[in-house]
Amino acid sequence: MDSWHGWGSSMLTDPVHSIGNQHSIIETDEAIASANVVKFEVQLYKARDEKYLLDLQRVQGPQFLFLDLCAALLAQLQVI
């Protein structure tokens, strides 16, 4: 029982296992994940002769990631 108590108290004083560092690790992970997030808007317009125009606009996020998204979308639509 004494060894368990000693282990528990070392967990509270060890900065690697403290709650404060776990919170900062989560924030760091969220910052890394947000670097890979692109927010965009899509509008679809109907043109004449059953043709459609798709308008994509980047709202927030990395420009090159948005361009990769657009290229993948065009490839899926078999435009390119």
Buried (B, 14 or more C-beta within 10 A) or exposed (E): EEEEEEEEEEEEEEEEEEEEEEEEEEEEEEEEEEEEEBEEEEEEEEEEEEEEEEEEEBEEBEEEBBEEBBEEBEEEEEEE
